[in-house]
């Protein structure tokens, strides 16, 4: 089905280090980029959709020394609709994430987050927030106006009797701060 196929290792000051592979045939194409990290240089941010660029401007990602973070991006033409499409998958192991002015960091994040069609989706993610260990699912819908709709299902593991209500209150306070910053949040505990 494919007329041409390619594979390459890329190392560029602006784009970083990545592996590229793909196939072409007429107007159909499929290109995959794989990076050993999720650092977005100014040049990479410039090619993102405006809503994604705004989202990543507010996101801070730190990989711990023994941790890892990998990004896989796929660019392709949908064979049914003929429309160009993009999807990405990020794999995290011992990563810290901070977003905008959110008062708490998500630390020790492990799991996979996918992106396609303006939606981030994470399933069975684990992390620590303050002293609480969390398992959660998350959906984040990006809109053209910059308002991000979060849907989050959280399970909190208490480590002692003193933790009763502390993690829940901290999470609610953090999401209230997100909401006040322009995001609509639905929280299910």
HUUR-V62270 format. One record per pair of residues at least 12 apart in sequence whose C-alpha atoms are under 10 Angstrom apart, sorted by the first residue. I is the first residue (numbers start at 1). J is the second residue. D is the distance in whole Angstrom. If there is no record, write none. Layout:
# HUUR-V62270
i & j & d
I & J & D
I & J & D
This chain:
# HUUR-V62270
i & j & d
1 & 23 & 9
1 & 24 & 9
1 & 25 & 7
1 & 28 & 10
2 & 22 & 10
2 & 23 & 6
2 & 24 & 6
2 & 25 & 5
2 & 26 & 9
2 & 28 & 8
2 & 29 & 8
2 & 30 & 10
3 & 23 & 7
3 & 24 & 6
3 & 25 & 5
3 & 26 & 8
3 & 28 & 10
3 & 29 & 10
4 & 22 & 8
4 & 23 & 5
4 & 24 & 5
4 & 25 & 7
4 & 26 & 10
4 & 29 & 9
5 & 21 & 8
5 & 22 & 6
5 & 23 & 4
5 & 24 & 6
5 & 25 & 9
5 & 29 & 10
5 & 30 & 9
5 & 31 & 10
6 & 20 & 8
6 & 21 & 5
6 & 22 & 5
6 & 23 & 6
6 & 24 & 9
6 & 31 & 9
7 & 19 & 8
7 & 20 & 6
7 & 21 & 4
7 & 22 & 7
7 & 23 & 9
7 & 31 & 10
7 & 32 & 9
7 & 33 & 10
8 & 20 & 5
8 & 21 & 6
8 & 22 & 9
8 & 33 & 10
9 & 21 & 9
9 & 33 & 10
9 & 34 & 10
10 & 33 & 10
10 & 35 & 10
13 & 41 & 9
13 & 43 & 10
14 & 40 & 9
14 & 41 & 6
14 & 42 & 7
14 & 43 & 6
14 & 44 & 8
15 & 35 & 10
15 & 39 & 9
15 & 40 & 8
15 & 41 & 6
15 & 42 & 9
15 & 43 & 7
15 & 44 & 6
15 & 45 & 10
16 & 35 & 8
16 & 36 & 9
16 & 37 & 9
16 & 38 & 10
16 & 39 & 8
16 & 40 & 9
16 & 41 & 8
16 & 43 & 10
16 & 44 & 9
17 & 34 & 9
17 & 35 & 6
17 & 36 & 8
17 & 37 & 9
18 & 32 & 10
18 & 33 & 7
18 & 34 & 5
18 & 35 & 5
18 & 36 & 7
18 & 37 & 9
18 & 71 & 9
18 & 72 & 9
19 & 32 & 8
19 & 33 & 6
19 & 34 & 5
19 & 35 & 7
19 & 36 & 9
19 & 72 & 9
20 & 32 & 6
20 & 33 & 5
20 & 34 & 7
20 & 35 & 9
20 & 72 & 10
20 & 73 & 10
20 & 74 & 10
21 & 33 & 7
21 & 34 & 9
21 & 74 & 10
22 & 74 & 9
22 & 75 & 9
22 & 76 & 9
23 & 76 & 9
24 & 76 & 10
27 & 77 & 8
27 & 79 & 10
27 & 82 & 9
28 & 76 & 7
28 & 77 & 6
28 & 78 & 8
28 & 79 & 7
28 & 82 & 8
28 & 83 & 10
28 & 84 & 9
29 & 75 & 8
29 & 76 & 5
29 & 77 & 6
29 & 78 & 9
29 & 79 & 9
29 & 84 & 9
30 & 74 & 7
30 & 75 & 6
30 & 76 & 4
30 & 77 & 7
30 & 78 & 9
30 & 84 & 10
30 & 85 & 10
30 & 86 & 10
31 & 73 & 8
31 & 74 & 6
31 & 75 & 5
31 & 76 & 6
31 & 77 & 10
31 & 86 & 10
32 & 72 & 7
32 & 73 & 6
32 & 74 & 4
32 & 75 & 6
32 & 76 & 9
32 & 86 & 10
32 & 87 & 10
32 & 88 & 9
33 & 71 & 8
33 & 72 & 6
33 & 73 & 5
33 & 74 & 7
33 & 75 & 8
33 & 88 & 9
34 & 70 & 7
34 & 71 & 6
34 & 72 & 4
34 & 73 & 6
34 & 74 & 9
34 & 88 & 10
34 & 89 & 10
34 & 90 & 10
35 & 69 & 9
35 & 70 & 6
35 & 71 & 5
35 & 72 & 6
35 & 73 & 9
35 & 90 & 10
36 & 68 & 8
36 & 69 & 6
36 & 70 & 5
36 & 71 & 7
36 & 72 & 9
36 & 90 & 10
36 & 91 & 10
37 & 61 & 10
37 & 63 & 9
37 & 68 & 7
37 & 69 & 5
37 & 70 & 5
37 & 71 & 6
37 & 72 & 10
37 & 90 & 9
37 & 91 & 9
37 & 92 & 9
38 & 61 & 8
38 & 62 & 10
38 & 63 & 9
38 & 68 & 10
38 & 69 & 7
38 & 70 & 6
38 & 71 & 6
38 & 72 & 9
38 & 90 & 8
38 & 91 & 9
38 & 92 & 10
39 & 56 & 10
39 & 60 & 10
39 & 61 & 8
39 & 62 & 9
39 & 69 & 9
39 & 70 & 10
39 & 71 & 9
40 & 53 & 10
40 & 56 & 8
40 & 57 & 9
45 & 57 & 9
49 & 118 & 9
49 & 144 & 9
50 & 143 & 10
50 & 144 & 8
50 & 145 & 10
50 & 146 & 9
51 & 118 & 8
51 & 142 & 6
51 & 143 & 7
51 & 144 & 6
51 & 145 & 8
51 & 146 & 6
51 & 147 & 9
51 & 148 & 9
52 & 118 & 8
52 & 119 & 10
52 & 142 & 8
52 & 143 & 9
52 & 144 & 10
52 & 146 & 9
54 & 142 & 10
54 & 146 & 7
55 & 99 & 9
55 & 100 & 9
55 & 142 & 8
55 & 146 & 8
55 & 147 & 10
55 & 148 & 8
56 & 99 & 9
56 & 100 & 10
57 & 99 & 9
57 & 100 & 8
58 & 98 & 8
58 & 99 & 6
58 & 100 & 5
58 & 101 & 8
59 & 97 & 7
59 & 98 & 6
59 & 99 & 5
59 & 100 & 6
59 & 101 & 10
60 & 96 & 8
60 & 97 & 6
60 & 98 & 5
60 & 99 & 6
60 & 100 & 8
60 & 105 & 10
61 & 95 & 7
61 & 96 & 6
61 & 97 & 5
61 & 98 & 7
61 & 99 & 9
61 & 106 & 10
61 & 107 & 10
62 & 94 & 9
62 & 95 & 6
62 & 96 & 5
62 & 97 & 6
62 & 98 & 9
62 & 107 & 9
62 & 108 & 10
63 & 92 & 9
63 & 93 & 8
63 & 94 & 7
63 & 95 & 5
63 & 96 & 6
63 & 97 & 9
63 & 107 & 10
63 & 108 & 9
63 & 109 & 10
64 & 93 & 9
64 & 94 & 6
64 & 95 & 6
64 & 96 & 7
64 & 107 & 9
64 & 108 & 8
65 & 94 & 9
65 & 95 & 9
66 & 93 & 9
66 & 94 & 7
66 & 95 & 10
67 & 92 & 8
67 & 93 & 5
67 & 94 & 5
67 & 95 & 6
67 & 96 & 10
67 & 108 & 9
67 & 109 & 9
67 & 110 & 9
68 & 91 & 8
68 & 92 & 6
68 & 93 & 5
68 & 94 & 7
68 & 95 & 7
68 & 110 & 9
69 & 90 & 7
69 & 91 & 6
69 & 92 & 5
69 & 93 & 6
69 & 94 & 8
69 & 95 & 7
69 & 110 & 9
69 & 111 & 10
69 & 112 & 10
70 & 89 & 8
70 & 90 & 6
70 & 91 & 5
70 & 92 & 7
70 & 93 & 9
70 & 112 & 10
71 & 88 & 7
71 & 89 & 6
71 & 90 & 4
71 & 91 & 7
71 & 92 & 9
71 & 112 & 10
71 & 113 & 10
71 & 114 & 10
72 & 87 & 8
72 & 88 & 5
72 & 89 & 5
72 & 90 & 6
72 & 91 & 9
72 & 114 & 9
73 & 86 & 7
73 & 87 & 6
73 & 88 & 4
73 & 89 & 7
73 & 90 & 9
73 & 114 & 10
73 & 115 & 9
74 & 86 & 6
74 & 87 & 5
74 & 88 & 6
74 & 89 & 9
74 & 116 & 10
75 & 87 & 7
75 & 88 & 9
85 & 116 & 8
85 & 117 & 8
86 & 115 & 8
86 & 116 & 6
86 & 117 & 7
86 & 118 & 10
87 & 114 & 7
87 & 115 & 5
87 & 116 & 5
87 & 117 & 7
87 & 118 & 9
87 & 119 & 10
87 & 120 & 10
88 & 113 & 8
88 & 114 & 6
88 & 115 & 5
88 & 116 & 7
88 & 120 & 9
89 & 112 & 7
89 & 113 & 6
89 & 114 & 4
89 & 115 & 6
89 & 116 & 9
89 & 120 & 9
89 & 121 & 10
89 & 122 & 10
90 & 111 & 8
90 & 112 & 6
90 & 113 & 5
90 & 114 & 6
90 & 115 & 9
90 & 122 & 10
91 & 109 & 10
91 & 110 & 8
91 & 111 & 6
91 & 112 & 5
91 & 113 & 7
91 & 114 & 9
92 & 108 & 9
92 & 109 & 6
92 & 110 & 5
92 & 111 & 5
92 & 112 & 6
92 & 113 & 8
92 & 125 & 9
92 & 126 & 10
93 & 108 & 7
93 & 109 & 6
93 & 110 & 4
93 & 111 & 7
93 & 112 & 9
93 & 126 & 10
93 & 127 & 10
94 & 107 & 7
94 & 108 & 4
94 & 109 & 5
94 & 110 & 6
94 & 111 & 9
94 & 126 & 10
94 & 127 & 8
95 & 107 & 6
95 & 108 & 5
95 & 109 & 5
95 & 110 & 7
95 & 111 & 10
95 & 127 & 9
96 & 108 & 6
96 & 109 & 6
96 & 110 & 10
96 & 127 & 9
96 & 128 & 9
97 & 109 & 8
97 & 127 & 10
99 & 178 & 9
100 & 177 & 10
100 & 178 & 8
100 & 181 & 8
101 & 174 & 9
101 & 177 & 8
101 & 178 & 8
101 & 181 & 8
102 & 173 & 9
102 & 174 & 6
102 & 175 & 8
102 & 176 & 9
102 & 177 & 6
102 & 178 & 6
102 & 179 & 10
102 & 181 & 9
103 & 170 & 9
103 & 171 & 10
103 & 173 & 8
103 & 174 & 6
103 & 175 & 9
103 & 177 & 8
103 & 178 & 9
104 & 129 & 7
104 & 130 & 7
104 & 170 & 8
104 & 171 & 8
104 & 173 & 9
104 & 174 & 7
104 & 175 & 10
105 & 127 & 10
105 & 128 & 8
105 & 129 & 6
105 & 130 & 8
105 & 174 & 10
106 & 126 & 9
106 & 127 & 6
106 & 128 & 6
106 & 129 & 5
106 & 130 & 8
106 & 134 & 9
107 & 126 & 9
107 & 127 & 6
107 & 128 & 5
107 & 129 & 6
107 & 130 & 8
107 & 133 & 10
108 & 126 & 8
108 & 127 & 5
108 & 128 & 6
108 & 129 & 9
108 & 133 & 9
109 & 125 & 7
109 & 126 & 6
109 & 127 & 4
109 & 128 & 7
109 & 129 & 10
109 & 134 & 9
109 & 135 & 10
110 & 124 & 9
110 & 125 & 6
110 & 126 & 5
110 & 127 & 6
110 & 128 & 10
110 & 135 & 10
111 & 123 & 8
111 & 124 & 7
111 & 125 & 5
111 & 126 & 7
111 & 127 & 9
112 & 124 & 8
112 & 125 & 7
112 & 126 & 10
113 & 125 & 8
113 & 137 & 10
113 & 138 & 9
113 & 139 & 9
114 & 139 & 10
115 & 139 & 10
115 & 140 & 9
115 & 141 & 10
116 & 141 & 10
117 & 141 & 9
117 & 142 & 9
118 & 140 & 8
118 & 141 & 6
118 & 142 & 5
118 & 143 & 7
118 & 144 & 9
118 & 148 & 10
119 & 139 & 7
119 & 140 & 6
119 & 141 & 5
119 & 142 & 6
119 & 143 & 9
119 & 148 & 10
119 & 149 & 9
119 & 150 & 10
120 & 138 & 8
120 & 139 & 6
120 & 140 & 5
120 & 141 & 7
120 & 142 & 8
120 & 150 & 9
121 & 137 & 8
121 & 138 & 6
121 & 139 & 5
121 & 140 & 7
121 & 141 & 9
121 & 151 & 10
121 & 152 & 10
122 & 136 & 8
122 & 137 & 5
122 & 138 & 5
122 & 139 & 7
122 & 140 & 9
122 & 152 & 10
123 & 135 & 9
123 & 136 & 7
123 & 137 & 5
123 & 138 & 7
123 & 139 & 9
123 & 153 & 10
124 & 136 & 6
124 & 137 & 6
124 & 138 & 9
124 & 153 & 10
124 & 154 & 10
125 & 137 & 6
125 & 138 & 8
125 & 154 & 10
126 & 154 & 10
126 & 155 & 10
128 & 156 & 9
128 & 157 & 10
129 & 156 & 9
129 & 167 & 8
129 & 170 & 8
129 & 171 & 8
130 & 166 & 9
130 & 167 & 7
130 & 170 & 8
130 & 171 & 9
131 & 157 & 9
131 & 158 & 8
131 & 159 & 8
131 & 160 & 10
131 & 163 & 8
131 & 166 & 9
131 & 167 & 7
132 & 155 & 10
132 & 156 & 6
132 & 157 & 6
132 & 158 & 6
132 & 159 & 7
132 & 160 & 10
132 & 163 & 8
132 & 166 & 9
132 & 167 & 6
132 & 168 & 9
132 & 170 & 10
132 & 171 & 10
133 & 155 & 8
133 & 156 & 6
133 & 157 & 5
133 & 158 & 7
133 & 159 & 8
133 & 167 & 9
134 & 154 & 7
134 & 155 & 6
134 & 156 & 5
134 & 157 & 6
134 & 158 & 9
134 & 167 & 9
135 & 153 & 8
135 & 154 & 6
135 & 155 & 5
135 & 156 & 7
135 & 157 & 8
136 & 152 & 7
136 & 153 & 5
136 & 154 & 4
136 & 155 & 6
136 & 156 & 9
136 & 189 & 10
137 & 151 & 8
137 & 152 & 6
137 & 153 & 5
137 & 154 & 7
137 & 155 & 9
138 & 150 & 7
138 & 151 & 6
138 & 152 & 5
138 & 153 & 6
138 & 154 & 8
139 & 151 & 5
139 & 152 & 6
139 & 153 & 9
140 & 152 & 8
140 & 184 & 10
140 & 185 & 9
142 & 183 & 10
146 & 182 & 8
146 & 183 & 9
147 & 179 & 10
147 & 181 & 10
147 & 182 & 6
147 & 183 & 6
147 & 184 & 7
148 & 178 & 10
148 & 179 & 10
148 & 182 & 8
148 & 183 & 5
148 & 184 & 7
148 & 185 & 9
149 & 179 & 10
149 & 182 & 9
149 & 183 & 6
149 & 184 & 5
149 & 185 & 6
149 & 186 & 8
150 & 175 & 10
150 & 178 & 10
150 & 179 & 10
150 & 183 & 7
150 & 184 & 6
150 & 185 & 5
150 & 186 & 6
150 & 187 & 8
151 & 184 & 9
151 & 185 & 6
151 & 186 & 5
151 & 187 & 7
151 & 188 & 8
152 & 185 & 8
152 & 186 & 6
152 & 187 & 6
152 & 188 & 7
152 & 189 & 9
153 & 186 & 9
153 & 187 & 6
153 & 188 & 5
153 & 189 & 7
154 & 168 & 9
154 & 171 & 9
154 & 187 & 8
154 & 188 & 7
154 & 189 & 6
155 & 168 & 9
155 & 188 & 9
155 & 189 & 6
156 & 168 & 7
156 & 171 & 10
156 & 189 & 8
168 & 189 & 8
171 & 187 & 9
171 & 189 & 10
172 & 187 & 8
172 & 189 & 10
175 & 187 & 8
